[in-house]
Amino acid sequence: MDSKIILKAKPLKGEITVAADKSISHRAVIFSALARGESIIKNLLAAEDIQSTCRCMKNLGVDIQERNSTLVIKGGGLQGLKEPNRVLDCGNSGTTMRLLTGVLSAQPFFSVLTGDHSLNQRPMRRVIEPLQLMGAELQGRQGGNYPPLAIKGGKLKGINYSSPVASAQVKTAILLAALNANGVTEIWEPEKSRDHSENMLAAMGASIQVDGLGIQIQSGQELSALEFLVPGDISAAAFFLVAATIVPGSELKICDIGVNPTRTGIIEVLQQMGANIKLENQRTIGGEKMADIIVTASQLKGVKIEGEIIPRLIDELPVLAVAMAVAEGESEVREAGELRIKETDRIAAICGELGKMGVAIAELEDGFRIKGKEQQLQGVRVDSHGDHRIAMSLAVAGLIAEGETIIGNAEAVNISFPSFWNTLEKISR
């Protein structure tokens, strides 16, 4: 599939599920591989990024089998991995590379991590620096900032680290290294980033304490195998939350979504803009909060977002730009410079492509500014830049544009949500 045609939609109606949570899926596979015993993972995300993680773990000697859409992982404990006899290919997955950098830094062998062209252009220094402080021997291109990364694993020591960025990937890489380091490791964040790793490690028996923006973990505590149920991904649900909000007459129920408070910034901001969103059937499974989300079409107003909420909706900002395009008044996103180092420069990509559709959007160094309702969106030829979130955001924009919206490189959705186009078609018939 090179391109996809989106037409202006009738009201979106029905009940859907979305792709399983990508962040939790990655962590469930990696943590289970480091646990002792047999872990069972239900509803694992079936997407390319997760396949990259599974492939790397298999190449590290982990026994991973699929039984009836359930993954069974036989972990050999914190020191149970084996030296790989090949370069570990992380594909397009930054999470795979950053988390495995933490794991492999503390293993007693040599390994190399690489990725596709896009991933090998993404900076790794923010992960490399704290691991080097722990004693890790890491090398990469341009002073260790870019992959491929060569890792000579060995004995690490615990550190007290104040992270300059609120990044769940950085935090998790340090925690994974700390499991095998000598002594206690403390991590401090400037704002709270998503806490799936802390929840999962606690559930698996790690000696971990969380106090506000600080986390303390003691090494040497073996992880216990668990049974996981991976909830639906709020980042995947976000496209349908926005779509049902902006397509007149819509009413949608999105079932079994993870609503971890460190991830629900998208719901808070849409509600602040005037969206009619309700959570039902709230429950907690495996330390993660889940709910069904009911959303109906609403009139939106502009909003300015920055500061502590940004880490809680960083992946949802491209589709939030679409909501801002139809809101009354001006909207602005600041302090979101991290968008520039994702699968593509998401600030440049979303500003450029929505601009082609007639949105009055201005690119800022660390975000964007949008004058909503300036004119009707027009269907034109746009491009995903090979980025799954840009592809899905443009599809949502196409639902309210006049004429045909043709999205180039539409197959990028396979990175995180392979059934996206089918799900969209089901509710917009």
FIMARVEX-104648 format. One record per residue (C-alpha): residue in one letter; x, y, z. Coordinates in steps of 0.02 Angstrom, whole numbers, padded with zeros to 5 digits, always signed. Layout:
REM FIMARVEX-104648
AXYZ
...
//
This chain:
REM FIMARVEX-104648
M+00000+00000+00000
D+00083+00161-00058
S-00062+00281-00032
K-00234+00286+00046
I-00384+00390-00006
I-00490+00468+00132
L-00659+00547+00096
K-00762+00666+00202
A-00848+00556+00330
K-01027+00530+00384
P-01052+00525+00574
L-00938+00397+00656
K-01039+00268+00753
G-01007+00106+00842
E-00898+00014+00965
I-00714-00023+00931
T-00556-00088+01009
V-00387-00020+00958
A-00210-00087+00950
A-00136-00147+01114
D-00023-00028+01209
K+00147-00017+01126
S+00243+00045+01279
I+00175-00093+01391
S+00201-00226+01255
H+00387-00184+01238
R+00412-00187+01426
A+00314-00348+01453
V+00427-00439+01329
I+00593-00370+01396
F+00550-00385+01581
S+00482-00562+01557
A+00646-00611+01472
L+00739-00550+01628
A+00620-00636+01750
R+00644-00812+01815
G+00510-00932+01752
E+00371-00932+01623
S+00277-00770+01589
I+00117-00761+01488
I+00072-00605+01389
K-00106-00588+01323
N-00159-00458+01194
L+00020-00414+01146
L+00026-00282+01010
A+00050-00367+00841
A+00153-00231+00756
E+00326-00211+00679
D+00404-00122+00829
I+00356-00263+00948
Q+00417-00393+00824
S+00585-00302+00829
T+00592-00320+01018
C+00544-00505+01011
R+00673-00540+00875
C+00811-00457+00977
M+00766-00555+01134
K+00765-00719+01036
N+00939-00676+00970
L+00991-00653+01153
G+00941-00834+01186
V+00767-00806+01259
D+00636-00942+01227
I+00482-00852+01157
Q+00333-00950+01089
E+00163-00898+01024
R+00011-00998+01077
N-00162-00943+01020
S-00119-00756+01008
T-00036-00770+01180
L+00152-00752+01202
V+00242-00871+01320
I+00416-00815+01374
K+00534-00926+01474
G+00650-00808+01566
G+00818-00861+01635
G+00837-00723+01765
L+00935-00560+01767
Q+01094-00645+01704
G+01007-00771+01590
L+01042-00688+01422
K+01172-00757+01301
E+01297-00663+01192
P+01218-00639+01020
N+01310-00705+00868
R+01242-00567+00758
V+01204-00381+00761
L+01037-00347+00848
D+00919-00259+00727
C+00793-00144+00813
G+00706-00098+00649
N+00616+00069+00670
S+00593+00051+00857
G+00678+00181+00966
T+00602+00101+01121
T+00683-00067+01079
M+00854+00013+01056
R+00851+00126+01209
L+00784-00006+01328
L+00903-00141+01265
T+01050-00021+01285
G+01009-00021+01471
V+00989-00210+01478
L+01148-00251+01381
S+01261-00127+01472
A+01253-00239+01625
Q+01273-00407+01537
P+01445-00494+01536
F+01464-00496+01347
F+01483-00391+01188
S+01335-00338+01079
V+01292-00216+00940
L+01124-00128+00914
T+01072-00055+00747
G+00911-00001+00661
D+00839+00054+00496
H+00893+00217+00412
S+00769+00321+00515
L+00818+00246+00684
N+01004+00265+00649
Q+00976+00453+00631
R+00896+00468+00804
P+01004+00531+00950
M+01047+00412+01091
R+01158+00522+01201
R+01023+00551+01332
V+01024+00363+01366
I+01211+00337+01341
E+01269+00471+01466
P+01185+00403+01625
L+01236+00225+01579
Q+01417+00282+01560
L+01405+00362+01733
M+01359+00187+01795
G+01519+00120+01715
A+01451+00057+01548
E+01567+00045+01398
L+01469+00108+01248
Q+01521+00172+01077
G+01425+00241+00930
R+01437+00362+00786
Q+01475+00545+00822
G+01542+00519+00997
G+01414+00387+01044
N+01262+00492+00998
Y+01200+00391+00848
P+01179+00205+00812
P+01244+00078+00777
L+01293+00060+00960
A+01431-00060+01017
I+01410-00115+01197
K+01544-00202+01300
G+01439-00256+01448
G+01506-00276+01623
K+01491-00232+01807
L+01397-00070+01839
K+01372+00034+01997
G+01216+00121+02058
I+01204+00311+02033
N+01101+00459+02089
Y+01043+00537+01925
S+00943+00694+01891
S+00877+00676+01714
P+00872+00838+01612
V+00720+00771+01518
A+00559+00685+01570
S+00580+00528+01464
A+00510+00357+01505
Q+00637+00277+01388
V+00786+00357+01475
K+00715+00313+01647
T+00679+00133+01596
A+00852+00107+01519
I+00931+00161+01685
L+00811+00051+01786
L+00851-00101+01678
A+01038-00072+01700
A+01012-00042+01887
L+00934-00215+01910
N+01109-00287+01880
A+01214-00144+01954
N+01297-00142+02124
G+01200-00044+02256
V+01056+00078+02246
T+01009+00186+02097
E+00906+00345+02114
I+00826+00437+01968
W+00747+00609+01974
E+00639+00680+01833
P+00595+00862+01798
E+00414+00808+01765
K+00333+00639+01783
S+00345+00531+01627
R+00242+00374+01595
D+00267+00249+01735
H+00231+00080+01657
S+00406+00019+01701
E+00388+00062+01886
N+00216-00023+01893
M+00279-00180+01806
L+00441-00194+01907
A+00345-00176+02070
A+00220-00310+02015
M+00365-00426+01971
G+00445-00408+02144
A+00584-00282+02111
S+00643-00179+02260
I+00579-00011+02192
Q+00510+00143+02279
V+00426+00292+02196
D+00412+00459+02287
G+00344+00601+02179
L+00473+00634+02043
G+00602+00518+02123
I+00627+00331+02099
Q+00743+00219+02199
I+00787+00041+02148
Q+00897-00086+02238
S+00994-00211+02132
G+01002-00399+02149
Q+00815-00433+02168
E+00762-00568+02043
L+00602-00531+01946
S+00457-00655+01959
A+00368-00716+01803
L+00193-00645+01782
E+00037-00656+01676
F+00003-00492+01583
L-00151-00425+01495
V-00096-00280+01386
P-00230-00143+01379
G-00279-00046+01223
D-00159+00095+01183
I-00218+00270+01228
S-00103+00336+01091
A-00196+00229+00964
A-00365+00276+01038
A-00318+00461+01022
F-00349+00461+00834
F-00528+00402+00861
L-00556+00517+01010
V-00514+00666+00899
A-00608+00596+00748
A-00770+00568+00844
T-00754+00740+00925
I-00735+00836+00760
V-00846+00736+00638
P-01023+00806+00668
G-01153+00685+00737
S-01025+00555+00792
E-01040+00442+00945
L-00907+00311+00978
K-00865+00186+01115
I-00681+00135+01126
C-00663-00018+01237
D-00527-00083+01355
I-00409+00066+01346
G-00263+00093+01465
V-00296+00254+01562
N-00136+00263+01665
P-00133+00443+01734
T+00040+00472+01658
R-00037+00443+01485
T-00207+00530+01489
G-00151+00706+01445
I-00243+00690+01278
I-00410+00663+01369
E-00379+00809+01487
V-00335+00930+01347
L-00481+00878+01235
Q-00600+00900+01383
Q-00521+01070+01417
M-00560+01114+01235
G-00742+01064+01262
A-00744+00883+01203
N-00879+00768+01272
I-00777+00619+01336
K-00830+00501+01476
L-00742+00352+01556
E-00844+00198+01601
N-00809+00025+01675
Q-00647+00081+01758
R-00539-00059+01829
T-00358-00103+01870
I-00271-00256+01795
G-00088-00295+01827
G-00056-00125+01904
E-00128-00033+01752
K-00292+00064+01751
M-00414+00022+01608
A-00581+00094+01552
D-00705+00106+01409
I-00710+00281+01334
I-00870+00359+01264
V-00845+00510+01149
T-00975+00615+01057
A-00955+00757+00932
S-00924+00928+01012
Q-00883+01108+00973
L-00703+01142+01023
K-00614+01300+01079
G-00429+01342+01067
V-00305+01298+01203
K-00123+01331+01250
I-00023+01184+01317
E+00154+01175+01386
G+00252+01117+01538
E+00215+00962+01642
I+00074+00895+01531
I+00185+00881+01375
P+00269+00715+01426
R+00095+00644+01457
L+00036+00674+01277
I+00195+00691+01174
D+00142+00555+01051
E-00034+00627+01032
L+00018+00805+00984
P+00007+00777+00794
V-00176+00723+00803
L-00211+00858+00933
A-00156+00981+00798
V-00302+00919+00692
A-00424+00954+00835
M-00347+01127+00855
A-00373+01161+00669
V-00563+01154+00690
A-00570+01235+00863
E-00634+01412+00890
G-00489+01533+00915
E-00302+01510+00928
S-00208+01360+00998
E-00025+01343+01041
V+00092+01201+01089
R+00260+01243+01171
E+00403+01149+01256
A+00376+01000+01140
G+00545+01004+01052
E+00561+00816+01077
L+00440+00796+00931
R+00583+00841+00815
I+00680+00682+00858
K+00543+00553+00833
E+00522+00440+00679
T+00526+00603+00582
D+00530+00786+00632
R+00347+00784+00684
I+00335+00972+00707
A+00394+01006+00529
A+00292+00860+00459
I+00123+00902+00538
C+00142+01089+00504
G+00190+01059+00323
E+00055+00931+00284
L-00089+01018+00375
G-00032+01180+00292
K-00061+01098+00122
M-00240+01061+00177
G-00271+01245+00216
V-00240+01247+00403
A-00169+01412+00469
I-00025+01329+00563
A+00142+01408+00605
E+00295+01305+00650
L+00384+01357+00811
E+00552+01296+00871
D+00474+01191+01009
G+00295+01170+00947
F+00166+01256+00837
R+00029+01388+00834
I-00139+01362+00748
K-00278+01483+00705
G-00431+01371+00709
K-00580+01380+00590
E-00487+01502+00475
Q-00549+01405+00325
Q-00624+01237+00274
L-00494+01098+00260
Q-00464+01043+00081
G-00426+00866+00026
V-00256+00863-00061
R-00110+00743-00082
V-00011+00733+00081
D+00128+00620+00144
S+00160+00525+00307
H+00350+00549+00296
G+00357+00365+00342
D+00289+00407+00516
H+00142+00306+00582
R+00072+00446+00691
I+00080+00574+00550
A-00011+00452+00433
M-00153+00423+00558
S-00166+00609+00602
L-00185+00655+00418
A-00319+00521+00400
V-00418+00605+00540
A-00397+00774+00453
G-00459+00695+00291
L-00624+00646+00375
I-00674+00831+00385
A-00591+00894+00224
E-00685+00935+00064
G-00646+00813-00076
E-00515+00676-00076
T-00366+00669+00040
I-00231+00555-00030
I-00103+00499+00101
G+00065+00442+00033
N+00167+00308+00124
A+00008+00253+00212
E+00082+00084+00259
A+00179+00172+00399
V+00031+00132+00514
N+00097-00048+00524
I+00230+00013+00646
S+00102+00029+00786
F-00077-00003+00724
P-00088-00124+00575
S-00279-00132+00583
F-00301+00058+00583
W-00373+00073+00407
N-00497-00070+00435
T-00554+00004+00601
L-00577+00175+00522
E-00678+00102+00378
K-00789+00003+00498
I-00851+00160+00589
S-00858+00280+00441
R-00963+00179+00319
//
